[in-house]
Amino acid sequence: MFRFRKNHPCNNLFVRVPAEVRERLFRFRKNHPPRSLHLDGHEWQWIVAGEGPRHVVLLHGMAGAYDFWWPAIEALQDRFRLLAMTCPPVVGLEGCARGILALMDAAGMDRAAVVGTSMGGYLAQYLVGTRPERFRAAVLGNTFPPNELLPRKNRWLLPLLPLLPEGLIMAQMRRHTERMIYPAAGHSELVRAMLFEQYCGRMRKAHVIARARTVLEPFALQTDPALPVCIVESDNDPLVPPVLRKQLKEAWPQAEVHTLHAAGHFGYLNRPDEYIGILADFLGRHA
């Protein structure tokens, strides 16, 4: 158990979250304890919720975990069988893909729709290109295609991260959340609390390094014009600049596009009704 000094930002993380929302999240965690699967020296934590023949795989972003999808799982589990996981510090797209496919096999999912946000959306594009027989549709949320911009802007990051103390890395991520992500999310206390929880002990330095390498790894995008695709973006996303949002839509010209206004990077948490409505409609037609 982590102990922090008085008035540390990691204390009382959820006290500002509305009580009804906080209680729903804690109840969700109690009712959905994660299972474990060991693969290639890493432990994957995962849950399956819901029943039915239509299967959906949910992939979190760089700072996320399986339970970041809790509002969507609550809302959709009466219509779909949903698989969500927490990615361990697996390095690279292919290592992540092997783990996701192993979890699909463990859950009895031969074929599924994939929903990915941010890093998860990048992974989703890799998965549908390299394993097209396993995926029938894709939702790409607040994400980007393979590009030159992010590797160029972050060329210093991968060599530097291993040299920095974990505490410094996490403190900087908390500052970034407070200054950019939290305001863009309409000052959502849930978004702030769940991200701070990650940076206050749930994530470790190894996760940050592995996930940074994953989102910066280039790959040749393979697109199938017959694949049903839905893009969900926000017009004020502080992490995905307009040029990358434009490139994503150009890469998937057949995609349905839904642009949320002033929703930030975590619309599935701070604008759940709107976001989940888009998911329910698209998955209802294509999952």
SVG drawing of the C-alpha trace seen along z (x, -y; Angstrom):
<svg xmlns="http://www.w3.org/2000/svg" viewBox="-30 -24 49 44">
<polyline fill="none" stroke="black" stroke-width="0.4" points="0.0,0.0 1.3,-3.4 1.5,-6.1 1.7,-9.7 2.4,-12.8 -0.4,-15.0 -1.9,-17.1 -0.3,-15.0 -2.3,-15.0 -2.6,-11.2 -4.7,-11.3 -8.5,-11.2 -8.5,-10.9 -12.2,-10.3 -13.6,-12.8 -14.5,-15.3 -16.3,-12.8 -20.1,-12.9 -21.1,-10.3 -23.5,-8.5 -20.7,-8.1 -18.1,-7.1 -20.4,-4.4 -21.2,-3.0 -17.5,-2.8 -16.6,-1.1 -19.6,1.3 -18.4,2.1 -15.0,3.0 -16.4,5.2 -18.7,7.0 -16.0,7.5 -12.8,8.6 -10.1,9.2 -8.8,12.6 -5.2,13.2 -3.5,14.7 0.3,15.2 1.9,14.9 5.5,14.2 6.5,13.4 3.7,10.8 0.4,10.9 -2.6,9.7 -5.6,8.7 -9.0,9.0 -12.7,9.3 -15.6,10.5 -19.1,9.1 -22.4,9.7 -23.7,12.6 -24.8,13.2 -23.4,14.1 -22.1,10.6 -18.6,10.0 -16.7,6.8 -13.1,6.2 -12.4,2.9 -8.8,1.5 -7.8,-1.3 -5.4,-4.2 -1.9,-4.8 -2.9,-5.8 -5.8,-3.4 -6.8,-0.1 -9.7,2.4 -12.1,0.4 -11.8,-2.8 -14.5,-1.3 -16.9,-0.8 -19.7,-3.2 -19.7,-1.5 -19.7,2.0 -22.5,1.2 -24.6,-0.2 -23.8,2.4 -23.5,5.7 -27.2,6.6 -26.6,6.6 -23.0,7.7 -20.3,10.0 -17.5,7.5 -13.8,8.2 -11.7,5.6 -8.1,5.9 -5.2,4.0 -2.1,4.2 1.0,5.1 4.4,3.6 4.6,5.5 6.8,3.7 5.5,3.3 2.5,3.7 3.0,7.4 3.5,8.3 0.3,6.5 -1.5,8.2 -0.4,11.7 -1.8,10.9 -5.1,9.6 -5.6,12.6 -4.8,15.0 -7.4,13.3 -10.0,13.5 -9.2,17.3 -9.6,17.6 -12.9,15.8 -14.1,18.0 -14.2,15.1 -13.4,16.4 -14.3,13.0 -15.3,9.7 -15.7,6.0 -12.8,4.0 -13.2,0.7 -10.0,-1.2 -9.3,-4.6 -6.0,-6.5 -3.3,-3.9 -6.1,-1.3 -7.2,-2.8 -3.7,-2.6 -3.6,1.0 -7.0,1.7 -5.7,0.5 -2.8,2.9 -5.0,5.8 -7.6,5.4 -4.7,5.2 -2.7,8.2 -5.5,10.4 -8.5,9.5 -10.1,12.9 -10.6,12.1 -12.3,8.7 -15.6,7.8 -15.7,4.0 -13.6,1.3 -14.3,-1.8 -11.4,-4.2 -11.8,-6.7 -9.5,-9.8 -6.7,-8.2 -4.4,-8.5 -3.0,-6.5 0.7,-5.6 2.4,-8.9 5.7,-10.8 4.5,-13.7 4.4,-11.9 7.8,-10.0 9.4,-13.3 8.0,-15.3 8.9,-12.6 12.3,-11.5 13.9,-12.4 11.3,-10.6 12.2,-6.9 15.9,-7.4 15.1,-9.7 12.4,-7.7 14.6,-4.9 16.9,-7.4 14.2,-9.3 13.0,-8.3 9.5,-6.8 8.3,-9.5 9.3,-12.3 7.6,-10.6 4.4,-10.2 4.5,-13.7 4.9,-15.1 1.9,-13.0 -0.2,-14.4 0.8,-17.9 -0.1,-17.3 -3.5,-15.9 -4.2,-19.0 -3.1,-21.5 -4.4,-20.0 -6.5,-16.9 -8.7,-17.9 -9.7,-21.3 -10.4,-19.8 -12.7,-17.2 -14.9,-20.0 -13.1,-19.7 -14.5,-16.2 -13.7,-15.0 -14.0,-11.4 -11.4,-11.8 -9.0,-13.5 -9.5,-10.9 -9.1,-7.9 -5.9,-9.3 -4.4,-10.4 -5.1,-6.9 -3.1,-5.4 -0.2,-7.8 -0.3,-7.2 0.5,-3.5 -1.6,-1.5 0.8,-2.2 4.6,-1.9 7.5,-3.3 7.7,-0.1 4.1,-0.6 4.9,-4.2 8.0,-3.1 6.3,-0.1 3.2,-2.0 5.2,-5.0 7.1,-2.6 3.9,-1.1 2.3,-4.3 5.5,-5.5 6.1,-2.2 5.6,-2.6 3.7,0.0 2.3,0.3 -1.4,-0.4 -3.5,2.2 -7.0,1.0 -9.9,3.1 -12.5,0.8 -15.2,3.3 -14.5,3.2 -17.1,1.2 -15.3,-1.6 -16.5,-4.3 -14.3,-7.2 -15.1,-9.1 -13.2,-12.3 -13.3,-15.5 -12.8,-18.9 -10.7,-20.0 -8.7,-16.8 -5.4,-18.0 -3.6,-14.8 -4.5,-14.3 -3.9,-17.4 -6.1,-18.3 -3.6,-17.1 -3.6,-13.6 -7.4,-13.6 -7.5,-14.6 -5.0,-11.8 -7.1,-9.2 -10.2,-10.1 -8.2,-10.0 -6.8,-6.6 -10.3,-5.2 -12.5,-7.0 -15.4,-4.5 -15.6,-5.5 -18.6,-6.9 -17.3,-10.0 -18.7,-11.4 -17.2,-14.6 -17.9,-15.5 -17.8,-19.1 -15.5,-20.1 -15.3,-16.6 -11.5,-16.3 -9.7,-13.0 -11.8,-10.9 -15.4,-11.4 -16.3,-7.8 -15.8,-8.9 -17.0,-12.6 -19.6,-12.4 -20.7,-8.7 -24.3,-9.1 -23.3,-10.6 -20.3,-8.4 -22.1,-5.1 -25.0,-6.1 -22.6,-6.1 -21.1,-2.8 -24.5,-1.1 -25.8,-2.2 -22.6,-1.2 -22.1,2.1 -25.8,2.9 -25.4,2.8 -21.9,4.3 -20.8,6.4"/>
</svg>
